[in-house]
Amino acid sequence: MTAGISGFGQTGNVHRRHPVSLSDDVPVEVAIVESPERLDEFLVQAGDLVEGLLVVRSPVRVVHQRHRPQDGQRS
């Protein structure tokens, strides 16, 4: 999840993040890497939970993946 500095709201107006603001309409980006099928399932549910959802899909090439070791295992 990344908080943006500024972005366009649903109305097309620019929203800017201010250091002392308690506003709840600051731009946020959430990146998810998942199979297309599982992402489609997620978006059906997320669409009902979030107002003003913008979804951008693009192909991803995984270059490196590292798993966290289980408890008691060496890395």
Backbone as XML, in Angstrom:
<?xml version="1.0"?>
<chain id="A" units="angstrom">
  <residue number="1" name="MET">
    <atom name="N" x="0.848" y="-1.150" z="0.000"/>
    <atom name="CA" x="0.000" y="0.000" z="0.000"/>
    <atom name="C" x="0.905" y="1.227" z="0.000"/>
  </residue>
  <residue number="2" name="THR">
    <atom name="N" x="0.570" y="2.186" z="-0.822"/>
    <atom name="CA" x="1.311" y="3.428" z="-0.921"/>
    <atom name="C" x="0.345" y="4.595" z="-0.808"/>
  </residue>
  <residue number="3" name="ALA">
    <atom name="N" x="0.651" y="5.544" z="0.053"/>
    <atom name="CA" x="-0.162" y="6.762" z="0.162"/>
    <atom name="C" x="0.382" y="7.777" z="-0.829"/>
  </residue>
  <residue number="4" name="GLY">
    <atom name="N" x="-0.491" y="8.349" z="-1.618"/>
    <atom name="CA" x="-0.066" y="9.313" z="-2.624"/>
    <atom name="C" x="0.025" y="10.724" z="-2.074"/>
  </residue>
  <residue number="5" name="ILE">
    <atom name="N" x="0.714" y="11.566" z="-2.815"/>
    <atom name="CA" x="0.837" y="12.984" z="-2.467"/>
    <atom name="C" x="-0.379" y="13.742" z="-2.966"/>
  </residue>
  <residue number="6" name="SER">
    <atom name="N" x="-0.802" y="13.404" z="-4.181"/>
    <atom name="CA" x="-2.003" y="14.018" z="-4.737"/>
    <atom name="C" x="-2.604" y="13.063" z="-5.756"/>
  </residue>
  <residue number="7" name="GLY">
    <atom name="N" x="-3.886" y="13.276" z="-6.038"/>
    <atom name="CA" x="-4.572" y="12.441" z="-7.006"/>
    <atom name="C" x="-5.918" y="13.045" z="-7.351"/>
  </residue>
  <residue number="8" name="PHE">
    <atom name="N" x="-6.579" y="12.461" z="-8.337"/>
    <atom name="CA" x="-7.880" y="12.949" z="-8.765"/>
    <atom name="C" x="-8.974" y="12.165" z="-8.073"/>
  </residue>
  <residue number="9" name="GLY">
    <atom name="N" x="-9.932" y="12.857" z="-7.538"/>
    <atom name="CA" x="-11.074" y="12.204" z="-6.906"/>
    <atom name="C" x="-12.093" y="11.807" z="-7.948"/>
  </residue>
  <residue number="10" name="GLN">
    <atom name="N" x="-13.219" y="11.261" z="-7.499"/>
    <atom name="CA" x="-14.275" y="10.835" z="-8.412"/>
    <atom name="C" x="-14.797" y="11.983" z="-9.249"/>
  </residue>
  <residue number="11" name="THR">
    <atom name="N" x="-14.750" y="13.199" z="-8.700"/>
    <atom name="CA" x="-15.276" y="14.351" z="-9.423"/>
    <atom name="C" x="-14.253" y="14.953" z="-10.370"/>
  </residue>
  <residue number="12" name="GLY">
    <atom name="N" x="-13.022" y="14.433" z="-10.360"/>
    <atom name="CA" x="-11.976" y="14.975" z="-11.218"/>
    <atom name="C" x="-11.205" y="16.105" z="-10.563"/>
  </residue>
  <residue number="13" name="ASN">
    <atom name="N" x="-11.541" y="16.435" z="-9.305"/>
    <atom name="CA" x="-10.817" y="17.477" z="-8.584"/>
    <atom name="C" x="-9.549" y="16.907" z="-7.975"/>
  </residue>
  <residue number="14" name="VAL">
    <atom name="N" x="-8.501" y="17.709" z="-7.948"/>
    <atom name="CA" x="-7.243" y="17.258" z="-7.370"/>
    <atom name="C" x="-7.343" y="17.252" z="-5.851"/>
  </residue>
  <residue number="15" name="HIS">
    <atom name="N" x="-6.943" y="16.136" z="-5.249"/>
    <atom name="CA" x="-6.885" y="16.001" z="-3.801"/>
    <atom name="C" x="-5.416" y="15.939" z="-3.418"/>
  </residue>
  <residue number="16" name="ARG">
    <atom name="N" x="-5.014" y="16.779" z="-2.476"/>
    <atom name="CA" x="-3.627" y="16.794" z="-2.025"/>
    <atom name="C" x="-3.560" y="16.364" z="-0.570"/>
  </residue>
  <residue number="17" name="ARG">
    <atom name="N" x="-2.483" y="15.684" z="-0.257"/>
    <atom name="CA" x="-2.262" y="15.247" z="1.120"/>
    <atom name="C" x="-1.508" y="16.331" z="1.870"/>
  </residue>
  <residue number="18" name="HIS">
    <atom name="N" x="-2.029" y="16.721" z="3.010"/>
    <atom name="CA" x="-1.384" y="17.732" z="3.850"/>
    <atom name="C" x="-0.890" y="17.061" z="5.128"/>
  </residue>
  <residue number="19" name="PRO">
    <atom name="N" x="0.290" y="17.435" z="5.602"/>
    <atom name="CA" x="0.877" y="16.767" z="6.776"/>
    <atom name="C" x="-0.006" y="16.793" z="8.027"/>
  </residue>
  <residue number="20" name="VAL">
    <atom name="N" x="-0.774" y="17.833" z="8.221"/>
    <atom name="CA" x="-1.594" y="17.936" z="9.434"/>
    <atom name="C" x="-3.072" y="17.656" z="9.179"/>
  </residue>
  <residue number="21" name="SER">
    <atom name="N" x="-3.394" y="17.201" z="8.006"/>
    <atom name="CA" x="-4.791" y="16.943" z="7.655"/>
    <atom name="C" x="-5.245" y="15.589" z="8.185"/>
  </residue>
  <residue number="22" name="LEU">
    <atom name="N" x="-6.495" y="15.518" z="8.610"/>
    <atom name="CA" x="-7.101" y="14.262" z="9.022"/>
    <atom name="C" x="-8.111" y="13.788" z="7.987"/>
  </residue>
  <residue number="23" name="SER">
    <atom name="N" x="-7.970" y="14.273" z="6.773"/>
    <atom name="CA" x="-8.901" y="13.952" z="5.705"/>
    <atom name="C" x="-8.883" y="12.458" z="5.388"/>
  </residue>
  <residue number="24" name="ASP">
    <atom name="N" x="-10.045" y="11.934" z="4.984"/>
    <atom name="CA" x="-10.116" y="10.519" z="4.623"/>
    <atom name="C" x="-10.195" y="10.321" z="3.112"/>
  </residue>
  <residue number="25" name="ASP">
    <atom name="N" x="-9.932" y="11.371" z="2.327"/>
    <atom name="CA" x="-10.010" y="11.223" z="0.874"/>
    <atom name="C" x="-8.653" y="11.379" z="0.194"/>
  </residue>
  <residue number="26" name="VAL">
    <atom name="N" x="-7.585" y="10.999" z="0.896"/>
    <atom name="CA" x="-6.263" y="11.069" z="0.287"/>
    <atom name="C" x="-6.086" y="9.888" z="-0.660"/>
  </residue>
  <residue number="27" name="PRO">
    <atom name="N" x="-5.297" y="10.066" z="-1.715"/>
    <atom name="CA" x="-5.101" y="8.974" z="-2.668"/>
    <atom name="C" x="-4.261" y="7.853" z="-2.063"/>
  </residue>
  <residue number="28" name="VAL">
    <atom name="N" x="-4.664" y="6.622" z="-2.353"/>
    <atom name="CA" x="-3.948" y="5.441" z="-1.874"/>
    <atom name="C" x="-3.857" y="4.444" z="-3.018"/>
  </residue>
  <residue number="29" name="GLU">
    <atom name="N" x="-2.696" y="3.815" z="-3.161"/>
    <atom name="CA" x="-2.515" y="2.771" z="-4.167"/>
    <atom name="C" x="-2.242" y="1.456" z="-3.436"/>
  </residue>
  <residue number="30" name="VAL">
    <atom name="N" x="-2.964" y="0.429" z="-3.826"/>
    <atom name="CA" x="-2.750" y="-0.904" z="-3.281"/>
    <atom name="C" x="-2.370" y="-1.795" z="-4.453"/>
  </residue>
  <residue number="31" name="ALA">
    <atom name="N" x="-1.193" y="-2.413" z="-4.382"/>
    <atom name="CA" x="-0.723" y="-3.308" z="-5.448"/>
    <atom name="C" x="-0.910" y="-4.754" z="-5.006"/>
  </residue>
  <residue number="32" name="ILE">
    <atom name="N" x="-1.519" y="-5.558" z="-5.859"/>
    <atom name="CA" x="-1.761" y="-6.966" z="-5.582"/>
    <atom name="C" x="-1.225" y="-7.776" z="-6.754"/>
  </residue>
  <residue number="33" name="VAL">
    <atom name="N" x="-0.392" y="-8.767" z="-6.457"/>
    <atom name="CA" x="0.091" y="-9.682" z="-7.494"/>
    <atom name="C" x="-0.596" y="-11.016" z="-7.246"/>
  </residue>
  <residue number="34" name="GLU">
    <atom name="N" x="-1.429" y="-11.415" z="-8.199"/>
    <atom name="CA" x="-2.236" y="-12.627" z="-8.018"/>
    <atom name="C" x="-2.640" y="-13.138" z="-9.385"/>
  </residue>
  <residue number="35" name="SER">
    <atom name="N" x="-3.119" y="-14.358" z="-9.433"/>
    <atom name="CA" x="-3.595" y="-14.920" z="-10.699"/>
    <atom name="C" x="-4.841" y="-14.150" z="-11.144"/>
  </residue>
  <residue number="36" name="PRO">
    <atom name="N" x="-5.081" y="-14.095" z="-12.444"/>
    <atom name="CA" x="-6.261" y="-13.354" z="-12.931"/>
    <atom name="C" x="-7.568" y="-13.872" z="-12.335"/>
  </residue>
  <residue number="37" name="GLU">
    <atom name="N" x="-7.682" y="-15.191" z="-12.156"/>
    <atom name="CA" x="-8.917" y="-15.764" z="-11.627"/>
    <atom name="C" x="-9.158" y="-15.331" z="-10.179"/>
  </residue>
  <residue number="38" name="ARG">
    <atom name="N" x="-8.135" y="-15.417" z="-9.352"/>
    <atom name="CA" x="-8.289" y="-15.026" z="-7.950"/>
    <atom name="C" x="-8.500" y="-13.523" z="-7.821"/>
  </residue>
  <residue number="39" name="LEU">
    <atom name="N" x="-7.863" y="-12.741" z="-8.688"/>
    <atom name="CA" x="-8.058" y="-11.301" z="-8.663"/>
    <atom name="C" x="-9.488" y="-10.944" z="-9.031"/>
  </residue>
  <residue number="40" name="ASP">
    <atom name="N" x="-10.053" y="-11.627" z="-10.011"/>
    <atom name="CA" x="-11.451" y="-11.387" z="-10.376"/>
    <atom name="C" x="-12.382" y="-11.657" z="-9.195"/>
  </residue>
  <residue number="41" name="GLU">
    <atom name="N" x="-12.132" y="-12.748" z="-8.462"/>
    <atom name="CA" x="-12.945" y="-13.067" z="-7.289"/>
    <atom name="C" x="-12.832" y="-11.967" z="-6.227"/>
  </residue>
  <residue number="42" name="PHE">
    <atom name="N" x="-11.612" y="-11.507" z="-6.011"/>
    <atom name="CA" x="-11.377" y="-10.448" z="-5.024"/>
    <atom name="C" x="-12.090" y="-9.160" z="-5.416"/>
  </residue>
  <residue number="43" name="LEU">
    <atom name="N" x="-12.019" y="-8.798" z="-6.688"/>
    <atom name="CA" x="-12.608" y="-7.532" z="-7.134"/>
    <atom name="C" x="-14.122" y="-7.514" z="-6.996"/>
  </residue>
  <residue number="44" name="VAL">
    <atom name="N" x="-14.755" y="-8.665" z="-7.141"/>
    <atom name="CA" x="-16.206" y="-8.730" z="-6.950"/>
    <atom name="C" x="-16.545" y="-8.321" z="-5.516"/>
  </residue>
  <residue number="45" name="GLN">
    <atom name="N" x="-15.784" y="-8.830" z="-4.553"/>
    <atom name="CA" x="-16.030" y="-8.495" z="-3.151"/>
    <atom name="C" x="-15.586" y="-7.083" z="-2.818"/>
  </residue>
  <residue number="46" name="ALA">
    <atom name="N" x="-14.427" y="-6.660" z="-3.314"/>
    <atom name="CA" x="-13.894" y="-5.329" z="-2.996"/>
    <atom name="C" x="-14.770" y="-4.230" z="-3.575"/>
  </residue>
  <residue number="47" name="GLY">
    <atom name="N" x="-15.358" y="-4.471" z="-4.722"/>
    <atom name="CA" x="-16.222" y="-3.475" z="-5.337"/>
    <atom name="C" x="-17.410" y="-3.116" z="-4.474"/>
  </residue>
  <residue number="48" name="ASP">
    <atom name="N" x="-17.864" y="-4.054" z="-3.667"/>
    <atom name="CA" x="-18.985" y="-3.803" z="-2.764"/>
    <atom name="C" x="-18.546" y="-3.086" z="-1.491"/>
  </residue>
  <residue number="49" name="LEU">
    <atom name="N" x="-17.264" y="-3.151" z="-1.157"/>
    <atom name="CA" x="-16.763" y="-2.581" z="0.094"/>
    <atom name="C" x="-16.199" y="-1.174" z="-0.048"/>
  </residue>
  <residue number="50" name="VAL">
    <atom name="N" x="-15.711" y="-0.830" z="-1.232"/>
    <atom name="CA" x="-14.970" y="0.418" z="-1.418"/>
    <atom name="C" x="-15.685" y="1.307" z="-2.420"/>
  </residue>
  <residue number="51" name="GLU">
    <atom name="N" x="-15.874" y="2.568" z="-2.056"/>
    <atom name="CA" x="-16.429" y="3.546" z="-3.007"/>
    <atom name="C" x="-15.291" y="4.167" z="-3.799"/>
  </residue>
  <residue number="52" name="GLY">
    <atom name="N" x="-15.533" y="4.481" z="-5.041"/>
    <atom name="CA" x="-14.526" y="5.166" z="-5.850"/>
    <atom name="C" x="-13.325" y="4.301" z="-6.163"/>
  </residue>
  <residue number="53" name="LEU">
    <atom name="N" x="-13.544" y="3.037" z="-6.450"/>
    <atom name="CA" x="-12.470" y="2.101" z="-6.723"/>
    <atom name="C" x="-12.040" y="2.195" z="-8.178"/>
  </residue>
  <residue number="54" name="LEU">
    <atom name="N" x="-10.762" y="2.407" z="-8.403"/>
    <atom name="CA" x="-10.187" y="2.403" z="-9.750"/>
    <atom name="C" x="-9.246" y="1.220" z="-9.824"/>
  </residue>
  <residue number="55" name="VAL">
    <atom name="N" x="-9.456" y="0.342" z="-10.807"/>
    <atom name="CA" x="-8.626" y="-0.852" z="-10.949"/>
    <atom name="C" x="-7.819" y="-0.743" z="-12.231"/>
  </residue>
  <residue number="56" name="VAL">
    <atom name="N" x="-6.517" y="-0.945" z="-12.106"/>
    <atom name="CA" x="-5.616" y="-0.961" z="-13.260"/>
    <atom name="C" x="-4.927" y="-2.314" z="-13.256"/>
  </residue>
  <residue number="57" name="ARG">
    <atom name="N" x="-5.024" y="-3.030" z="-14.363"/>
    <atom name="CA" x="-4.393" y="-4.356" z="-14.457"/>
    <atom name="C" x="-3.279" y="-4.317" z="-15.479"/>
  </residue>
  <residue number="58" name="SER">
    <atom name="N" x="-2.180" y="-4.957" z="-15.132"/>
    <atom name="CA" x="-1.068" y="-5.055" z="-16.074"/>
    <atom name="C" x="-0.330" y="-6.364" z="-15.832"/>
  </residue>
  <residue number="59" name="PRO">
    <atom name="N" x="0.310" y="-6.899" z="-16.874"/>
    <atom name="CA" x="1.062" y="-8.136" z="-16.685"/>
    <atom name="C" x="2.252" y="-7.906" z="-15.755"/>
  </residue>
  <residue number="60" name="VAL">
    <atom name="N" x="2.603" y="-8.938" z="-15.007"/>
    <atom name="CA" x="3.710" y="-8.850" z="-14.057"/>
    <atom name="C" x="4.688" y="-9.984" z="-14.349"/>
  </residue>
  <residue number="61" name="ARG">
    <atom name="N" x="5.964" y="-9.661" z="-14.295"/>
    <atom name="CA" x="7.006" y="-10.686" z="-14.410"/>
    <atom name="C" x="7.730" y="-10.754" z="-13.077"/>
  </residue>
  <residue number="62" name="VAL">
    <atom name="N" x="7.618" y="-11.865" z="-12.385"/>
    <atom name="CA" x="8.282" y="-12.026" z="-11.093"/>
    <atom name="C" x="9.757" y="-12.308" z="-11.359"/>
  </residue>
  <residue number="63" name="VAL">
    <atom name="N" x="10.620" y="-11.467" z="-10.811"/>
    <atom name="CA" x="12.058" y="-11.600" z="-11.008"/>
    <atom name="C" x="12.700" y="-12.353" z="-9.854"/>
  </residue>
  <residue number="64" name="HIS">
    <atom name="N" x="12.191" y="-12.137" z="-8.649"/>
    <atom name="CA" x="12.744" y="-12.805" z="-7.465"/>
    <atom name="C" x="11.627" y="-12.977" z="-6.451"/>
  </residue>
  <residue number="65" name="GLN">
    <atom name="N" x="11.597" y="-14.128" z="-5.816"/>
    <atom name="CA" x="10.602" y="-14.378" z="-4.777"/>
    <atom name="C" x="11.303" y="-15.055" z="-3.617"/>
  </residue>
  <residue number="66" name="ARG">
    <atom name="N" x="11.040" y="-14.584" z="-2.418"/>
    <atom name="CA" x="11.654" y="-15.156" z="-1.225"/>
    <atom name="C" x="10.567" y="-15.407" z="-0.198"/>
  </residue>
  <residue number="67" name="HIS">
    <atom name="N" x="10.515" y="-16.613" z="0.306"/>
    <atom name="CA" x="9.525" y="-16.973" z="1.303"/>
    <atom name="C" x="10.101" y="-16.787" z="2.697"/>
  </residue>
  <residue number="68" name="ARG">
    <atom name="N" x="9.270" y="-16.388" z="3.620"/>
    <atom name="CA" x="9.662" y="-16.279" z="5.009"/>
    <atom name="C" x="9.755" y="-17.683" z="5.591"/>
  </residue>
  <residue number="69" name="PRO">
    <atom name="N" x="10.839" y="-18.003" z="6.294"/>
    <atom name="CA" x="10.955" y="-19.349" z="6.858"/>
    <atom name="C" x="9.895" y="-19.592" z="7.938"/>
  </residue>
  <residue number="70" name="GLN">
    <atom name="N" x="9.437" y="-20.830" z="8.045"/>
    <atom name="CA" x="8.475" y="-21.212" z="9.077"/>
    <atom name="C" x="9.178" y="-21.198" z="10.428"/>
  </residue>
  <residue number="71" name="ASP">
    <atom name="N" x="8.430" y="-21.101" z="11.497"/>
    <atom name="CA" x="9.007" y="-21.123" z="12.840"/>
    <atom name="C" x="9.875" y="-22.362" z="13.020"/>
  </residue>
  <residue number="72" name="GLY">
    <atom name="N" x="11.092" y="-22.154" z="13.547"/>
    <atom name="CA" x="11.994" y="-23.265" z="13.816"/>
    <atom name="C" x="12.827" y="-23.692" z="12.626"/>
  </residue>
  <residue number="73" name="GLN">
    <atom name="N" x="12.574" y="-23.154" z="11.441"/>
    <atom name="CA" x="13.360" y="-23.513" z="10.264"/>
    <atom name="C" x="14.416" y="-22.469" z="9.998"/>
  </residue>
  <residue number="74" name="ARG">
    <atom name="N" x="15.502" y="-22.893" z="9.409"/>
    <atom name="CA" x="16.556" y="-21.960" z="9.033"/>
    <atom name="C" x="16.233" y="-21.303" z="7.708"/>
  </residue>
  <residue number="75" name="SER">
    <atom name="N" x="16.716" y="-20.078" z="7.519"/>
    <atom name="CA" x="16.445" y="-19.388" z="6.251"/>
    <atom name="C" x="17.466" y="-19.726" z="5.225"/>
  </residue>
</chain>
